[in-house]
């Protein structure tokens, strides 16, 4: 299990960047200009909670863009990410973890309860990772509404 103070596991995933270009993203490439990384895992494009969370990150990006890069990860396809990005005007990359390998490495995959029903899937989780690759803060079982404000308080 990943804990604060540990080195974040390296990965490479295909994704859609802020300009709608498809390319490979590796963790080491995400630390631009010595900035920290907000890496958040979400269950599904174009669902109410995930849209709320993504739009909150989008709307607040200017509040932290000088110190942080934001990247979202879900099991959705590149095609789905492109549509979600375009529909919501998202201004940060979305990565496609179709086999849930990275989500599992980041403890963002497992048993969860929604509306009294237990299932296996993405557990909404966010990591704040320093430019040295060390996890500075993590939030698990995140509630979409109001989560971005909690991240901002830490920044």
TIRO-2110 file (N, C-alpha, C; in Angstrom, 1 decimal):
// TIRO-2110
0.8, -1.2, 0.0, N, 1, A
0.0, 0.0, 0.0, CA, 1, A
0.9, 1.3, 0.0, C, 1, A
0.5, 2.2, -0.8, N, 2, A
1.3, 3.4, -0.9, CA, 2, A
1.0, 4.3, 0.3, C, 2, A
2.0, 4.9, 0.8, N, 3, A
1.8, 5.8, 2.0, CA, 3, A
2.5, 7.1, 1.7, C, 3, A
2.2, 8.2, 2.4, N, 4, A
2.9, 9.4, 2.3, CA, 4, A
4.3, 9.2, 2.7, C, 4, A
5.2, 9.9, 1.9, N, 5, A
6.6, 9.7, 2.2, CA, 5, A
7.3, 8.7, 1.3, C, 5, A
6.5, 7.8, 0.6, N, 6, A
7.0, 6.8, -0.2, CA, 6, A
7.2, 7.3, -1.7, C, 6, A
8.1, 6.7, -2.4, N, 7, A
8.2, 7.0, -3.8, CA, 7, A
7.0, 6.5, -4.6, C, 7, A
6.4, 7.3, -5.4, N, 8, A
5.3, 6.9, -6.2, CA, 8, A
5.7, 5.9, -7.3, C, 8, A
4.9, 4.9, -7.5, N, 9, A
5.3, 3.9, -8.6, CA, 9, A
5.3, 4.5, -10.0, C, 9, A
6.4, 4.2, -10.7, N, 10, A
6.5, 4.8, -12.1, CA, 10, A
5.5, 4.0, -13.0, C, 10, A
5.0, 4.7, -14.0, N, 11, A
4.1, 4.1, -15.0, CA, 11, A
4.2, 4.9, -16.3, C, 11, A
3.7, 4.2, -17.4, N, 12, A
3.5, 4.9, -18.7, CA, 12, A
2.1, 4.5, -19.2, C, 12, A
1.3, 5.4, -19.5, N, 13, A
-0.1, 5.2, -20.0, CA, 13, A
-0.3, 6.1, -21.2, C, 13, A
-1.2, 5.6, -22.2, N, 14, A
-1.6, 6.5, -23.2, CA, 14, A
-2.7, 7.4, -22.6, C, 14, A
-2.7, 8.6, -23.2, N, 15, A
-3.7, 9.6, -22.7, CA, 15, A
-3.9, 10.7, -23.7, C, 15, A
-4.8, 11.6, -23.4, N, 16, A
-5.2, 12.7, -24.2, CA, 16, A
-4.7, 14.0, -23.4, C, 16, A
-3.9, 14.8, -24.1, N, 17, A
-3.3, 16.0, -23.4, CA, 17, A
-4.3, 17.1, -23.5, C, 17, A
-3.9, 18.2, -22.9, N, 18, A
-4.8, 19.4, -22.8, CA, 18, A
-5.1, 20.0, -24.2, C, 18, A
-4.4, 19.6, -25.2, N, 19, A
-4.6, 20.0, -26.6, CA, 19, A
-5.3, 19.0, -27.5, C, 19, A
-5.8, 17.9, -26.8, N, 20, A
-6.6, 16.8, -27.5, CA, 20, A
-5.7, 15.9, -28.3, C, 20, A
-4.4, 16.0, -28.0, N, 21, A
-3.4, 15.1, -28.7, CA, 21, A
-3.3, 13.8, -27.9, C, 21, A
-3.2, 12.6, -28.6, N, 22, A
-3.0, 11.4, -28.0, CA, 22, A
-1.5, 11.1, -27.9, C, 22, A
-1.0, 10.8, -26.7, N, 23, A
0.4, 10.4, -26.6, CA, 23, A
0.6, 9.6, -25.3, C, 23, A
1.8, 9.1, -25.2, N, 24, A
2.2, 8.4, -24.0, CA, 24, A
2.6, 9.3, -22.9, C, 24, A
2.2, 9.1, -21.7, N, 25, A
2.6, 9.8, -20.5, CA, 25, A
3.2, 8.9, -19.5, C, 25, A
4.4, 9.3, -19.1, N, 26, A
5.1, 8.5, -18.0, CA, 26, A
5.2, 9.4, -16.8, C, 26, A
5.2, 8.8, -15.6, N, 27, A
5.2, 9.6, -14.4, CA, 27, A
6.4, 10.6, -14.4, C, 27, A
7.5, 10.1, -14.8, N, 28, A
8.7, 11.0, -14.8, CA, 28, A
8.6, 12.2, -15.7, C, 28, A
7.7, 12.1, -16.8, N, 29, A
7.5, 13.2, -17.7, CA, 29, A
6.5, 14.3, -17.2, C, 29, A
5.8, 13.9, -16.1, N, 30, A
4.8, 14.8, -15.6, CA, 30, A
5.2, 15.9, -14.6, C, 30, A
6.5, 15.8, -14.3, N, 31, A
7.0, 16.9, -13.4, CA, 31, A
7.7, 18.0, -14.2, C, 31, A
6.8, 18.9, -14.7, N, 32, A
7.3, 20.0, -15.5, CA, 32, A
7.8, 21.1, -14.7, C, 32, A
9.0, 21.6, -15.0, N, 33, A
9.5, 22.8, -14.4, CA, 33, A
9.6, 22.6, -12.8, C, 33, A
9.8, 21.4, -12.3, N, 34, A
9.9, 21.3, -10.9, CA, 34, A
8.6, 21.4, -10.2, C, 34, A
7.5, 21.3, -10.9, N, 35, A
6.1, 21.4, -10.3, CA, 35, A
5.7, 20.1, -9.6, C, 35, A
4.9, 20.2, -8.6, N, 36, A
4.3, 19.0, -8.0, CA, 36, A
3.2, 18.5, -8.9, C, 36, A
2.7, 17.2, -8.7, N, 37, A
1.7, 16.6, -9.5, CA, 37, A
0.5, 16.2, -8.7, C, 37, A
-0.7, 16.6, -9.2, N, 38, A
-1.9, 16.1, -8.6, CA, 38, A
-2.4, 15.0, -9.5, C, 38, A
-2.3, 13.8, -9.1, N, 39, A
-2.7, 12.6, -9.8, CA, 39, A
-4.0, 12.1, -9.2, C, 39, A
-5.1, 12.2, -10.0, N, 40, A
-6.3, 11.7, -9.4, CA, 40, A
-7.0, 10.6, -10.2, C, 40, A
-7.5, 9.6, -9.5, N, 41, A
-8.1, 8.4, -10.1, CA, 41, A
-9.6, 8.6, -9.9, C, 41, A
-10.4, 8.4, -11.0, N, 42, A
-11.8, 8.5, -11.0, CA, 42, A
-12.4, 7.4, -11.8, C, 42, A
-13.7, 7.0, -11.4, N, 43, A
-14.3, 5.8, -12.0, CA, 43, A
-14.7, 5.9, -13.5, C, 43, A
-15.3, 7.0, -14.0, N, 44, A
-15.9, 6.9, -15.3, CA, 44, A
-16.1, 8.3, -15.9, C, 44, A
-15.7, 8.5, -17.1, N, 45, A
-16.0, 9.7, -17.8, CA, 45, A
-17.5, 10.0, -17.9, C, 45, A
-17.9, 11.3, -17.9, N, 46, A
-19.3, 11.7, -18.1, CA, 46, A
-20.3, 11.1, -17.2, C, 46, A
-19.9, 10.8, -15.9, N, 47, A
-20.8, 10.5, -14.9, CA, 47, A
-20.9, 11.7, -14.0, C, 47, A
-22.0, 11.8, -13.2, N, 48, A
-22.2, 13.1, -12.4, CA, 48, A
-21.1, 13.4, -11.5, C, 48, A
-20.6, 12.4, -10.6, N, 49, A
-19.5, 12.7, -9.7, CA, 49, A
-18.2, 13.0, -10.4, C, 49, A
-17.9, 12.2, -11.4, N, 50, A
-16.6, 12.4, -12.1, CA, 50, A
-16.6, 13.7, -12.9, C, 50, A
-17.8, 14.1, -13.4, N, 51, A
-17.8, 15.4, -14.1, CA, 51, A
-17.7, 16.5, -13.1, C, 51, A
-18.3, 16.4, -12.0, N, 52, A
-18.2, 17.5, -10.9, CA, 52, A
-16.7, 17.6, -10.5, C, 52, A
-16.0, 16.5, -10.3, N, 53, A
-14.6, 16.6, -9.8, CA, 53, A
-13.7, 17.1, -11.0, C, 53, A
-13.9, 16.7, -12.2, N, 54, A
-13.1, 17.1, -13.3, CA, 54, A
-13.3, 18.6, -13.5, C, 54, A
-14.5, 19.1, -13.5, N, 55, A
-14.8, 20.5, -13.7, CA, 55, A
-14.3, 21.4, -12.6, C, 55, A
-14.3, 20.8, -11.4, N, 56, A
-13.7, 21.6, -10.3, CA, 56, A
-12.2, 21.7, -10.5, C, 56, A
-11.5, 20.7, -10.9, N, 57, A
-10.1, 20.8, -11.2, CA, 57, A
-9.9, 21.8, -12.4, C, 57, A
-10.7, 21.7, -13.4, N, 58, A
-10.6, 22.6, -14.6, CA, 58, A
-10.8, 24.0, -14.1, C, 58, A
-11.8, 24.3, -13.3, N, 59, A
-12.1, 25.7, -12.9, CA, 59, A
-11.1, 26.3, -12.0, C, 59, A
-10.4, 25.5, -11.3, N, 60, A
-9.4, 26.0, -10.3, CA, 60, A
-7.9, 25.8, -10.7, C, 60, A
-7.7, 25.4, -12.0, N, 61, A
-6.4, 25.1, -12.4, CA, 61, A
-5.5, 26.4, -12.4, C, 61, A
-6.1, 27.6, -12.6, N, 62, A
-5.3, 28.8, -12.6, CA, 62, A
-4.9, 29.2, -11.2, C, 62, A
-5.5, 28.6, -10.1, N, 63, A
-5.1, 28.8, -8.8, CA, 63, A
-3.8, 28.1, -8.4, C, 63, A
-3.5, 27.1, -9.1, N, 64, A
-2.3, 26.3, -8.8, CA, 64, A
-1.4, 25.9, -9.9, C, 64, A
-1.7, 26.4, -11.1, N, 65, A
-0.9, 26.0, -12.3, CA, 65, A
0.5, 26.4, -12.2, C, 65, A
0.9, 27.4, -11.4, N, 66, A
2.3, 27.8, -11.3, CA, 66, A
3.1, 26.8, -10.4, C, 66, A
2.4, 26.0, -9.6, N, 67, A
3.1, 25.1, -8.7, CA, 67, A
2.7, 23.6, -8.9, C, 67, A
1.6, 23.3, -9.6, N, 68, A
1.2, 21.9, -9.8, CA, 68, A
0.7, 21.6, -11.2, C, 68, A
0.8, 20.4, -11.6, N, 69, A
0.3, 19.8, -12.8, CA, 69, A
-0.9, 18.9, -12.4, C, 69, A
-2.0, 18.9, -13.1, N, 70, A
-3.1, 18.0, -12.8, CA, 70, A
-3.2, 17.0, -13.9, C, 70, A
-3.4, 15.7, -13.5, N, 71, A
-3.7, 14.6, -14.4, CA, 71, A
-4.7, 13.7, -13.8, C, 71, A
-5.7, 13.3, -14.7, N, 72, A
-6.8, 12.4, -14.3, CA, 72, A
-6.5, 11.0, -14.9, C, 72, A
-6.9, 10.0, -14.1, N, 73, A
-6.7, 8.6, -14.6, CA, 73, A
-8.0, 7.8, -14.4, C, 73, A
-8.5, 7.1, -15.4, N, 74, A
-9.6, 6.2, -15.3, CA, 74, A
-9.5, 5.1, -16.3, C, 74, A
-10.3, 4.0, -16.1, N, 75, A
-10.2, 2.9, -17.0, CA, 75, A
-10.8, 3.1, -18.4, C, 75, A
-11.4, 4.3, -18.6, N, 76, A
-12.0, 4.6, -19.9, CA, 76, A
-11.0, 4.6, -21.1, C, 76, A
-11.6, 4.5, -22.3, N, 77, A
-10.8, 4.4, -23.5, CA, 77, A
-10.3, 5.8, -23.9, C, 77, A
-9.4, 5.9, -24.8, N, 78, A
-8.9, 7.2, -25.3, CA, 78, A
-10.1, 7.9, -26.0, C, 78, A
-10.9, 7.2, -26.7, N, 79, A
-12.1, 7.8, -27.4, CA, 79, A
-13.0, 8.4, -26.4, C, 79, A
-13.3, 7.7, -25.3, N, 80, A
-14.1, 8.3, -24.2, CA, 80, A
-13.5, 9.5, -23.6, C, 80, A
-12.2, 9.5, -23.4, N, 81, A
-11.5, 10.6, -22.8, CA, 81, A
-11.6, 11.8, -23.7, C, 81, A
-11.4, 11.6, -25.0, N, 82, A
-11.5, 12.7, -26.0, CA, 82, A
-12.8, 13.4, -25.9, C, 82, A
-13.9, 12.6, -25.9, N, 83, A
-15.3, 13.1, -25.8, CA, 83, A
-15.5, 13.9, -24.5, C, 83, A
-15.1, 13.3, -23.4, N, 84, A
-15.2, 13.9, -22.1, CA, 84, A
-14.5, 15.2, -22.0, C, 84, A
-13.2, 15.2, -22.5, N, 85, A
-12.4, 16.4, -22.5, CA, 85, A
-13.0, 17.5, -23.3, C, 85, A
-13.5, 17.2, -24.5, N, 86, A
-14.1, 18.2, -25.4, CA, 86, A
-15.5, 18.7, -24.8, C, 86, A
-16.3, 17.8, -24.3, N, 87, A
-17.6, 18.2, -23.8, CA, 87, A
-17.5, 19.1, -22.6, C, 87, A
-16.5, 18.8, -21.7, N, 88, A
-16.4, 19.6, -20.5, CA, 88, A
-15.3, 20.7, -20.6, C, 88, A
-14.6, 20.8, -21.7, N, 89, A
-13.6, 21.8, -21.9, CA, 89, A
-12.4, 21.6, -20.9, C, 89, A
-12.0, 20.4, -20.7, N, 90, A
-11.0, 20.1, -19.7, CA, 90, A
-9.6, 20.6, -20.2, C, 90, A
-8.8, 21.1, -19.3, N, 91, A
-7.6, 21.8, -19.6, CA, 91, A
-6.4, 21.0, -19.0, C, 91, A
-6.5, 19.7, -18.8, N, 92, A
-5.4, 18.9, -18.3, CA, 92, A
-5.5, 17.5, -18.9, C, 92, A
-4.5, 16.7, -18.8, N, 93, A
-4.5, 15.4, -19.4, CA, 93, A
-5.4, 14.4, -18.7, C, 93, A
-5.9, 13.5, -19.5, N, 94, A
-6.7, 12.3, -19.0, CA, 94, A
-6.0, 11.1, -19.5, C, 94, A
-5.6, 10.2, -18.6, N, 95, A
-4.9, 8.9, -19.0, CA, 95, A
-5.8, 7.7, -18.9, C, 95, A
-5.6, 6.8, -19.8, N, 96, A
-6.4, 5.6, -20.0, CA, 96, A
-5.7, 4.4, -19.4, C, 96, A
-6.3, 3.9, -18.3, N, 97, A
-5.7, 2.7, -17.6, CA, 97, A
-6.7, 1.6, -17.8, C, 97, A
-6.9, 1.1, -19.0, N, 98, A
-7.9, 0.2, -19.4, CA, 98, A
-7.8, -1.2, -18.6, C, 98, A
-6.6, -1.6, -18.3, N, 99, A
-6.5, -2.9, -17.6, CA, 99, A
-6.4, -2.7, -16.0, C, 99, A
-6.5, -1.4, -15.6, N, 100, A
-6.5, -1.1, -14.2, CA, 100, A
-5.1, -1.4, -13.5, C, 100, A
-4.1, -1.6, -14.3, N, 101, A
-2.8, -1.9, -13.7, CA, 101, A
-2.3, -0.8, -12.8, C, 101, A
-2.3, 0.4, -13.3, N, 102, A
-1.8, 1.6, -12.5, CA, 102, A
-2.7, 1.9, -11.4, C, 102, A
-4.0, 1.8, -11.6, N, 103, A
-5.0, 2.0, -10.5, CA, 103, A
-4.7, 1.0, -9.3, C, 103, A
-4.4, -0.2, -9.7, N, 104, A
-4.1, -1.2, -8.6, CA, 104, A
-2.8, -0.9, -7.9, C, 104, A
-1.8, -0.5, -8.7, N, 105, A
-0.5, -0.1, -8.1, CA, 105, A
-0.6, 1.1, -7.1, C, 105, A
-1.6, 2.0, -7.4, N, 106, A
-1.8, 3.2, -6.6, CA, 106, A
-2.9, 3.0, -5.6, C, 106, A
-3.3, 1.7, -5.3, N, 107, A
-4.3, 1.4, -4.4, CA, 107, A
-5.7, 2.2, -4.6, C, 107, A
-6.0, 2.4, -5.9, N, 108, A
-7.2, 3.1, -6.3, CA, 108, A
-8.2, 2.1, -6.9, C, 108, A
-7.9, 0.8, -6.7, N, 109, A
-8.8, -0.2, -7.3, CA, 109, A
-9.1, -1.2, -6.2, C, 109, A
-10.4, -1.5, -6.0, N, 110, A
-10.8, -2.5, -4.9, CA, 110, A
-12.2, -2.5, -4.7, C, 110, A
-12.6, -3.0, -3.5, N, 111, A
-14.0, -3.1, -3.1, CA, 111, A
-14.5, -1.8, -2.6, C, 111, A
-15.7, -1.5, -3.0, N, 112, A
-16.3, -0.2, -2.6, CA, 112, A
-17.8, -0.4, -2.5, C, 112, A
-18.4, 0.4, -1.7, N, 113, A
-19.9, 0.3, -1.5, CA, 113, A
-20.5, 1.6, -2.0, C, 113, A
-21.5, 1.4, -2.9, N, 114, A
-22.3, 2.6, -3.4, CA, 114, A
-23.8, 2.2, -3.3, C, 114, A
-24.5, 3.1, -2.7, N, 115, A
-25.9, 2.9, -2.5, CA, 115, A
-26.2, 1.5, -1.8, C, 115, A
-25.4, 1.1, -0.9, N, 116, A
-25.6, -0.1, -0.2, CA, 116, A
-25.2, -1.4, -1.0, C, 116, A
-24.7, -1.2, -2.2, N, 117, A
-24.2, -2.3, -3.0, CA, 117, A
-22.7, -2.4, -3.1, C, 117, A
-22.1, -3.5, -2.8, N, 118, A
-20.7, -3.7, -2.9, CA, 118, A
-20.3, -4.1, -4.3, C, 118, A
-19.2, -3.5, -4.7, N, 119, A
-18.7, -3.8, -6.1, CA, 119, A
-17.2, -3.6, -6.1, C, 119, A
-16.5, -4.1, -7.1, N, 120, A
-15.1, -3.9, -7.3, CA, 120, A
-14.9, -2.8, -8.4, C, 120, A
-14.1, -1.9, -8.2, N, 121, A
-13.8, -0.8, -9.2, CA, 121, A
-12.9, 0.2, -8.7, C, 121, A
-12.9, 1.4, -9.4, N, 122, A
-12.0, 2.5, -9.0, CA, 122, A
-12.5, 3.1, -7.7, C, 122, A
-11.6, 3.3, -6.8, N, 123, A
-11.9, 4.0, -5.5, CA, 123, A
-11.3, 5.4, -5.8, C, 123, A
-12.2, 6.4, -5.7, N, 124, A
-11.8, 7.8, -6.0, CA, 124, A
-10.7, 8.2, -5.1, C, 124, A
-9.5, 8.4, -5.6, N, 125, A
-8.3, 8.6, -4.9, CA, 125, A
-7.4, 9.7, -5.5, C, 125, A
-6.8, 10.5, -4.7, N, 126, A
-6.0, 11.6, -5.3, CA, 126, A
-4.6, 11.6, -4.5, C, 126, A
-3.6, 11.8, -5.3, N, 127, A
-2.2, 11.9, -4.8, CA, 127, A
-1.6, 13.2, -5.1, C, 127, A
-0.9, 13.8, -4.1, N, 128, A
-0.1, 15.0, -4.4, CA, 128, A
1.4, 14.5, -4.3, C, 128, A
2.1, 14.5, -5.4, N, 129, A
3.4, 14.0, -5.6, CA, 129, A
4.4, 15.1, -5.8, C, 129, A
5.5, 15.1, -5.1, N, 130, A
6.5, 16.1, -5.2, CA, 130, A
7.3, 15.9, -6.5, C, 130, A
8.1, 16.9, -7.0, N, 131, A
8.9, 16.8, -8.2, CA, 131, A
10.0, 15.7, -8.0, C, 131, A
10.2, 15.3, -6.8, N, 132, A
11.2, 14.2, -6.5, CA, 132, A
10.5, 12.8, -6.6, C, 132, A
9.2, 12.8, -6.9, N, 133, A
8.5, 11.6, -7.1, CA, 133, A
8.0, 11.0, -5.8, C, 133, A
8.1, 11.7, -4.7, N, 134, A
7.6, 11.2, -3.4, CA, 134, A
6.2, 11.7, -3.1, C, 134, A
5.4, 10.8, -2.6, N, 135, A
4.0, 11.1, -2.3, CA, 135, A
4.0, 12.0, -1.0, C, 135, A
3.4, 13.2, -1.2, N, 136, A
3.4, 14.2, -0.1, CA, 136, A
2.1, 14.1, 0.6, C, 136, A
1.0, 13.8, -0.1, N, 137, A
-0.3, 13.7, 0.5, CA, 137, A
-1.2, 12.8, -0.3, C, 137, A
-2.1, 12.1, 0.3, N, 138, A
-3.1, 11.3, -0.4, CA, 138, A
-4.4, 11.4, 0.2, C, 138, A
-5.4, 11.3, -0.6, N, 139, A
-6.8, 11.3, -0.2, CA, 139, A
-7.5, 10.1, -0.8, C, 139, A
-8.1, 9.3, 0.0, N, 140, A
-8.8, 8.0, -0.5, CA, 140, A
-10.3, 8.1, -0.2, C, 140, A
-11.0, 7.4, -1.0, N, 141, A
-12.5, 7.4, -0.8, CA, 141, A
-13.0, 8.9, -0.9, C, 141, A
-12.6, 9.6, -1.8, N, 142, A
-12.9, 11.0, -2.0, CA, 142, A
-14.4, 11.2, -2.4, C, 142, A
-15.0, 12.2, -1.8, N, 143, A
-16.3, 12.7, -2.3, CA, 143, A
-16.0, 13.8, -3.3, C, 143, A
-16.6, 13.6, -4.5, N, 144, A
-16.3, 14.5, -5.6, CA, 144, A
-16.5, 16.0, -5.3, C, 144, A
-17.7, 16.3, -4.7, N, 145, A
-18.0, 17.7, -4.4, CA, 145, A
-17.2, 18.2, -3.2, C, 145, A
-16.5, 19.2, -3.4, N, 146, A
-15.7, 19.8, -2.4, CA, 146, A
-14.3, 19.3, -2.3, C, 146, A
-13.9, 18.3, -3.0, N, 147, A
-12.6, 17.7, -2.9, CA, 147, A
-11.5, 18.6, -3.3, C, 147, A
-11.7, 19.3, -4.4, N, 148, A
-10.7, 20.2, -5.0, CA, 148, A
-10.3, 21.3, -3.9, C, 148, A
-11.3, 21.7, -3.2, N, 149, A
-11.1, 22.8, -2.2, CA, 149, A
-10.1, 22.2, -1.1, C, 149, A
-10.3, 20.9, -0.8, N, 150, A
-9.4, 20.3, 0.2, CA, 150, A
-8.0, 20.2, -0.3, C, 150, A
-7.8, 19.9, -1.6, N, 151, A
-6.5, 19.9, -2.2, CA, 151, A
-5.9, 21.3, -2.1, C, 151, A
-6.7, 22.3, -2.5, N, 152, A
-6.2, 23.7, -2.5, CA, 152, A
-5.7, 24.1, -1.1, C, 152, A
-6.4, 23.6, 0.0, N, 153, A
-6.0, 24.0, 1.3, CA, 153, A
-4.6, 23.4, 1.6, C, 153, A
-4.3, 22.3, 1.1, N, 154, A
-3.0, 21.7, 1.4, CA, 154, A
-1.9, 22.4, 0.6, C, 154, A
-2.2, 22.9, -0.7, N, 155, A
-1.3, 23.6, -1.5, CA, 155, A
-1.0, 25.0, -0.9, C, 155, A
END
